[in-house]
């Protein structure tokens, strides 16, 4: 999310729904999701052009203010996504029924799931990363680094062991509030809940994604228009990064990864699709500048794309990681 722009306990709409969707013990998500779960098995599709024979880009619903953070809830067959200025998380029941899932949200941006199927939200206005418990209570996962408030957490993804990675650019710092950190970090929250700073040298770290084997973390830098890749050590900490994409051609926001390891990056030109070696497959043109994307649908071949005032989808030939 690249637009500038407080609620400690968030009032929930549909708490019973939140419990049912996000609590595995209550029939919650048991499959993979953007933001968490066990690594999906690799597909033999490696080397196949994921854009070959794709469907048309379809507008699912418009009329929003700035959409972001899509996450697919496999067990319920629905999509959650943020509308940041509207301070709302919406719920899509395919094909096109959209209802309010939560309001207010602390201006949530990126959304994900932890291994227990609980919603992980990057809340710009609250300057924190939160977790929604089974009873609907929203609790803080991380909001301060060494006593100083975070900037405005933007995107997040969770490893299958519960390690949360998130970015912290200043895009969503509320008007009238001062920044307390003099850097824009890539952070890690280990399974015990301890916050670690993994990188502090990026200009505007934004989207994050894990490779199918969870051995690589991708992070893009919107201002620099590039994507870096970090090796993920067994304990979840990150090694020294290398360049994955030196130039996106403009921007770089949310990301998704398919089973073959191809990386989908929301850029100014559309959703650009990169091979695991960083070479380009092509671009999915979208009527509005995309902000993020994630895979969903029963066969995991539907790429949902949030873009400005609308939600879009396109059917691809390689399944992806929700």
C-alpha positions as CSV (number, residue, x, y, z in Angstrom):
1,X,0.0,0.0,0.0
2,X,1.4,3.3,-1.0
3,X,-1.1,5.9,0.2
4,X,-0.5,8.0,3.4
5,X,-3.1,6.6,5.4
6,X,-6.6,3.6,16.8
7,X,-8.2,1.1,18.3
8,X,-6.6,-1.2,20.8
9,X,-9.6,-3.5,21.1
10,X,-11.3,-3.6,17.8
11,X,-15.0,-3.8,17.7
12,X,-15.9,-6.8,15.5
13,X,-18.8,-7.4,13.2
14,X,-19.7,-11.0,13.0
15,X,-17.7,-12.3,15.9
16,X,-19.3,-15.7,15.4
17,X,-18.2,-15.7,11.8
18,X,-14.6,-14.8,12.8
19,X,-14.6,-17.7,15.2
20,X,-15.9,-20.1,12.7
21,X,-13.6,-19.0,9.9
22,X,-10.4,-18.5,11.8
23,X,-10.5,-21.1,14.5
24,X,-9.4,-24.6,13.3
25,X,-10.9,-26.2,16.4
26,X,-14.2,-24.7,15.4
27,X,-14.0,-25.8,11.8
28,X,-11.5,-23.1,10.7
29,X,-9.0,-23.1,7.9
30,X,-7.0,-26.2,7.7
31,X,-5.3,-25.5,4.4
32,X,-2.5,-23.2,3.3
33,X,-3.1,-19.5,3.2
34,X,-1.2,-16.4,2.4
35,X,0.4,-15.7,5.7
36,X,0.8,-19.2,6.9
37,X,0.5,-23.0,6.9
38,X,2.5,-26.0,6.0
39,X,4.4,-25.8,2.7
40,X,2.4,-27.0,-0.2
41,X,3.6,-29.8,-2.3
42,X,5.5,-28.7,-5.4
43,X,3.7,-29.1,-8.8
44,X,5.4,-30.6,-11.8
45,X,4.5,-27.4,-13.6
46,X,8.0,-25.9,-13.1
47,X,9.1,-24.4,-16.5
48,X,5.5,-24.1,-17.8
49,X,4.5,-20.6,-18.7
50,X,1.8,-19.8,-16.0
51,X,0.3,-17.1,-18.2
52,X,-0.3,-19.5,-21.2
53,X,-4.0,-19.9,-21.8
54,X,-5.0,-17.7,-18.9
55,X,-8.5,-16.3,-18.6
56,X,-9.6,-12.7,-18.9
57,X,-9.1,-10.3,-16.0
58,X,-12.6,-9.9,-14.5
59,X,-13.8,-7.1,-12.2
60,X,-15.5,-8.8,-9.3
61,X,-16.7,-5.7,-7.5
62,X,-15.9,-2.0,-7.5
63,X,-16.8,1.1,-5.5
64,X,-14.2,0.7,-2.8
65,X,-11.7,3.4,-1.7
66,X,-8.4,1.6,-1.7
67,X,-8.3,-2.2,-1.7
68,X,-5.4,-4.2,-0.3
69,X,-4.3,-7.4,1.6
70,X,-6.3,-10.2,0.1
71,X,-6.2,-13.6,1.8
72,X,-8.1,-16.8,0.9
73,X,-9.8,-18.9,3.6
74,X,-9.8,-22.3,2.0
75,X,-12.0,-24.1,4.5
76,X,-14.8,-21.6,4.0
77,X,-14.2,-20.8,0.3
78,X,-14.1,-17.1,0.8
79,X,-11.7,-14.2,0.5
80,X,-11.0,-11.4,2.9
81,X,-9.5,-8.1,1.8
82,X,-8.9,-4.6,3.3
83,X,-10.4,-1.3,2.2
84,X,-7.9,0.9,4.0
85,X,-9.4,4.4,4.0
86,X,-12.8,2.9,4.8
87,X,-11.3,1.2,7.8
88,X,-12.9,-2.1,6.7
89,X,-12.1,-5.7,6.1
90,X,-14.5,-7.1,3.5
91,X,-15.5,-10.7,2.8
92,X,-16.1,-12.1,-0.7
93,X,-18.3,-15.1,-1.0
94,X,-17.7,-16.1,-4.7
95,X,-18.7,-15.3,-7.2
96,X,-19.5,-11.8,-6.2
97,X,-21.2,-11.4,-2.8
98,X,-19.3,-8.9,-0.7
99,X,-20.1,-8.1,2.9
100,X,-18.4,-6.4,5.8
101,X,-16.3,-8.8,7.9
102,X,-14.9,-6.3,10.4
103,X,-15.2,-2.5,11.0
104,X,-13.2,-0.7,12.3
105,X,-9.8,-2.4,11.7
106,X,-7.1,0.1,12.7
107,X,-6.7,0.8,8.9
108,X,-5.6,-2.8,8.2
109,X,-3.5,-3.4,5.2
110,X,-1.9,-6.8,4.5
111,X,-3.8,-9.8,5.9
112,X,-2.6,-13.4,6.4
113,X,-3.2,-16.5,8.5
114,X,-1.1,-18.2,11.1
115,X,-0.8,-22.1,11.3
116,X,-3.9,-22.2,13.6
117,X,-5.9,-20.3,10.9
118,X,-6.1,-17.1,12.9
119,X,-6.1,-13.8,11.1
120,X,-2.9,-11.8,11.1
121,X,-3.4,-8.1,10.2
122,X,-0.9,-5.3,9.5
123,X,-2.7,-2.3,11.0
124,X,-1.3,1.1,9.8
125,X,-3.4,3.3,12.0
126,X,-2.7,1.2,15.1
127,X,0.9,0.9,14.1
128,X,1.0,-2.8,15.0
129,X,0.6,-6.3,13.8
130,X,-2.4,-8.0,15.3
131,X,-3.9,-11.5,15.7
132,X,-7.6,-12.4,15.9
133,X,-8.2,-15.1,18.5
134,X,-10.9,-17.8,18.3
135,X,-13.4,-15.8,20.4
136,X,-12.9,-12.7,18.1
137,X,-10.6,-10.8,20.4
138,X,-7.9,-8.8,18.6
139,X,-4.6,-8.8,20.3
140,X,-1.2,-7.2,19.6
141,X,1.6,-9.3,18.1
142,X,4.1,-6.5,17.7
143,X,3.9,-2.7,18.0
144,X,7.2,-1.5,19.3
145,X,10.9,-2.1,18.6
146,X,13.2,-1.3,21.5
147,X,10.5,0.8,23.1
148,X,9.8,2.9,20.0
149,X,6.5,2.6,18.1
150,X,6.6,0.9,14.7
151,X,6.0,3.1,11.6
152,X,2.9,1.4,10.0
153,X,3.1,-2.3,9.4
154,X,2.2,-3.0,5.8
155,X,2.3,-6.6,4.7
156,X,2.9,-9.9,6.5
157,X,3.4,-13.6,5.9
158,X,3.8,-16.5,8.3
159,X,5.9,-19.6,8.0
160,X,4.5,-23.0,8.9
161,X,6.2,-23.0,12.3
162,X,4.4,-19.7,13.2
163,X,7.2,-17.3,12.4
164,X,5.7,-14.0,11.2
165,X,7.6,-11.7,8.8
166,X,6.3,-8.2,8.2
167,X,7.4,-4.9,6.6
168,X,7.2,-1.5,8.3
169,X,7.4,1.5,5.9
170,X,5.9,4.8,6.9
171,X,3.1,5.0,4.4
172,X,0.3,4.7,7.0
173,X,1.6,6.7,9.9
174,X,-1.5,8.6,11.1
175,X,-1.7,12.3,10.5
176,X,-0.4,14.2,13.5
177,X,1.7,11.4,14.8
178,X,5.4,11.4,14.6
179,X,7.6,8.6,13.5
180,X,9.8,7.1,16.3
181,X,12.0,4.9,14.2
182,X,14.6,6.4,11.8
183,X,14.5,3.4,9.5
184,X,12.0,1.2,7.6
185,X,12.4,-2.4,8.7
186,X,11.8,-6.0,7.8
187,X,10.9,-7.7,11.0
188,X,10.4,-11.3,12.3
189,X,8.3,-12.4,15.2
190,X,9.5,-15.9,16.3
191,X,7.1,-18.6,17.5
192,X,7.8,-17.5,21.1
193,X,6.6,-14.0,20.3
194,X,10.0,-12.2,20.4
195,X,10.4,-9.4,17.8
196,X,13.6,-9.4,15.7
197,X,14.9,-6.8,13.2
198,X,16.1,-8.5,10.1
199,X,16.8,-5.6,7.7
200,X,16.9,-1.9,8.1
201,X,18.5,-0.7,4.8
202,X,15.5,-0.7,2.5
203,X,13.9,2.5,1.4
204,X,10.2,1.4,1.4
205,X,9.9,-2.3,2.1
206,X,6.5,-3.4,1.2
207,X,5.2,-6.8,-0.1
208,X,6.5,-10.1,1.3
209,X,6.2,-13.7,0.1
210,X,7.7,-17.1,0.9
211,X,8.9,-19.6,-1.6
212,X,7.0,-23.0,-1.6
213,X,9.8,-24.6,0.4
214,X,10.0,-21.7,2.8
215,X,13.7,-21.3,2.2
216,X,13.5,-17.9,0.6
217,X,11.7,-14.7,1.6
218,X,11.0,-12.2,-1.1
219,X,10.7,-8.5,-0.1
220,X,10.1,-5.7,-2.6
221,X,11.1,-2.1,-2.2
222,X,8.5,0.2,-3.7
223,X,10.6,3.4,-3.9
224,X,13.6,1.6,-5.4
225,X,11.5,-0.6,-7.7
226,X,13.3,-3.8,-6.9
227,X,12.8,-7.2,-5.2
228,X,15.3,-8.8,-2.9
229,X,15.5,-12.4,-1.8
230,X,16.6,-13.4,1.7
231,X,17.7,-17.0,2.5
232,X,15.6,-18.3,5.5
233,X,17.7,-20.2,8.0
234,X,16.2,-23.2,9.9
235,X,15.5,-21.0,13.0
236,X,13.6,-18.5,10.8
237,X,16.2,-15.8,10.8
238,X,17.3,-14.3,7.5
239,X,20.6,-14.4,5.8
240,X,22.2,-11.8,3.7
241,X,19.9,-10.8,0.8
242,X,20.6,-10.9,-2.9
243,X,18.9,-9.2,-5.8
244,X,15.9,-11.1,-7.3
245,X,14.5,-8.4,-9.6
246,X,16.7,-5.3,-10.0
247,X,13.9,-3.3,-11.6
248,X,10.2,-3.8,-11.7
249,X,9.8,-1.0,-14.1
250,X,7.9,1.1,-11.6
251,X,6.7,0.4,-8.1
252,X,6.3,-3.0,-6.4
253,X,3.7,-3.7,-3.8
254,X,2.0,-7.0,-2.6
255,X,3.2,-10.4,-3.9
256,X,2.1,-14.0,-4.3
257,X,3.9,-17.2,-5.3
258,X,2.6,-20.2,-7.2
259,X,3.4,-23.9,-6.6
260,X,6.2,-23.8,-9.3
261,X,7.9,-20.9,-7.4
262,X,6.9,-18.2,-9.8
263,X,6.6,-14.8,-8.1
264,X,3.7,-12.4,-8.9
265,X,4.4,-8.7,-8.0
266,X,1.9,-5.9,-8.1
267,X,3.6,-3.1,-10.0
268,X,2.6,0.2,-11.7
269,X,2.3,-1.7,-15.0
270,X,0.2,-4.6,-13.7
271,X,1.0,-7.9,-12.0
272,X,4.4,-8.9,-13.3
273,X,5.2,-12.6,-13.1
274,X,8.8,-13.7,-12.6
275,X,10.4,-17.1,-12.9
276,X,12.2,-18.5,-9.8
277,X,15.5,-17.3,-11.3
278,X,14.1,-13.7,-11.6
279,X,13.5,-13.7,-15.3
280,X,10.2,-12.4,-16.5
281,X,7.3,-14.5,-17.8
282,X,5.1,-11.5,-18.6
283,X,2.6,-9.0,-17.1
284,X,-1.1,-9.4,-16.3
285,X,-2.6,-6.1,-17.3
286,X,-5.2,-4.8,-14.8
287,X,-7.6,-1.8,-15.5
288,X,-6.4,-0.1,-12.3
289,X,-2.9,-0.1,-10.7
290,X,-2.8,-3.3,-8.6
291,X,-1.8,-3.2,-4.9
292,X,-1.7,-6.9,-4.0
293,X,-2.7,-10.4,-5.1
294,X,-3.2,-13.9,-3.7
295,X,-4.4,-17.3,-5.1
296,X,-7.7,-18.8,-4.2
297,X,-10.6,-20.9,-5.4
298,X,-11.2,-24.7,-5.0
299,X,-8.3,-25.5,-7.3
300,X,-6.1,-22.6,-6.2
301,X,-5.8,-21.3,-9.8
302,X,-7.7,-18.1,-9.4
303,X,-5.5,-15.0,-8.8
304,X,-7.4,-12.4,-6.9
305,X,-6.0,-8.9,-7.4
306,X,-6.8,-5.8,-5.3
307,X,-6.4,-2.6,-7.3
308,X,-7.4,0.9,-6.2
309,X,-11.2,1.0,-6.1
310,X,-11.9,-2.6,-7.2
311,X,-11.3,-6.3,-6.7
312,X,-10.3,-8.4,-9.8
313,X,-9.7,-12.0,-10.6
314,X,-8.1,-14.1,-13.3
315,X,-7.8,-17.8,-13.9
316,X,-4.3,-19.2,-14.4
317,X,-3.0,-22.6,-15.4
318,X,-0.6,-23.1,-12.4
319,X,-2.1,-23.4,-8.9
320,X,-0.7,-20.9,-6.3
321,X,-0.2,-20.5,-2.7
322,X,-3.3,-18.8,-1.1
